[in-house]
Amino acid sequence: MAERLTWSYAPEGQKRRYVTHFVSKLTDANGEQAEMQHWLDTATACNYFSQKEQDALLAKCSRIGQMLGTMMAKPEKFCHERR
């Protein structure tokens, strides 16, 4: 479920047009992707995934985290001021 929540937070924050709200939603999304990393570790430990599959998925989670971090560092690039 975390993977669905991660991407659902970003558009919700962006439509609000308030930088602090947007960053809050990005922070929520980043927390969800971190939780996903935990569950990937758990799934691999239970032999649901191979180590190779886990490594590929963790790389994607890491990239998502980097993108969210970039957006949190410069939220004004992603928020539109009301006119």
Secondary structure, DSSP 8 states (H G I E B T S, - for coil): -HHHHHHHHHHHHHHH--HHHHHHHHHHHHHHHHHHHHHHHHHHHTTSS-HHHHHHHHHHHHHHHHHHHHHHHSGGGT-----
